[in-house]
Every structure is written in structure tokens, then in C-alpha cells.
Amino acid sequence: MNIFVRYMLVGIGAVSFGLGLAGVFLPLIPTTPFLLLSAACWMRSSDKAYARLLSHKRFGPVIRDYNENGTIPVKTKVIAILLMSLGIGSTMLFFTDSTLIRIILLAVAISVAAYVGSRPSS
């Protein structure tokens, strides 16, 4: 692999991991997609970073289950959908007066919840 591409993937993985970590604390930022992107980038560019991510006590098991079986634990699904609903719901109620924005937010919330809910459970 080209060294430039390798460094780009390491960098994208690091930024994505940072956003995923922020998503743990900020309800409008999703955690899991950013962590999966980090895993995909690091799997191709940095064995050490990928191994550290998979060995993480909280994130590792979820990422391994998703990569190996395409499954998401029921508890993770419930927490993800609940926090997303709270974040998007509060945004719809308190931060926008635009009906169009509210419709878009609702469509995104329903789509993401349907996707997460449709994944097999581990």
C-alpha cells in the first residue's frame, strides 16, 4: 500500500475515533458508525491501532461482533435508538422552527432506527 494512503487512513481513523468518542457524551453525534469507520481504516493501515481498538473493553466486543457476524447487541440497539431519539427530538422541539428541517430530522431518525433495529442481535 502507498505510504500516503496508509497515513491518510490512519488520520481518518483517528479523526473518526475522536468523533465517536465525542458521541459517547454528545447525543447528536453517533458513536458506532464513527468507530466502525475507524476500525475499517485502521484494519487496512495500522495493525497496532486496530488491535488496540478491538481490545478496548467497551468498544471492542461491539466492533468484533459487527465485523464478524453483522450483529449489534440488543442493549446497544436500545441505547443508540433512545439517545438518538432524545437528541433529535430535543433539536426538533427547541432548536428549529422550520417544518422542513423537522421533517428531515424525523426522516433521518426513522431511517437510522430502522437500520439499527433491522440488524441481527448478538
Beta strands, then each sheet from edge to edge (+ up, - down):
end
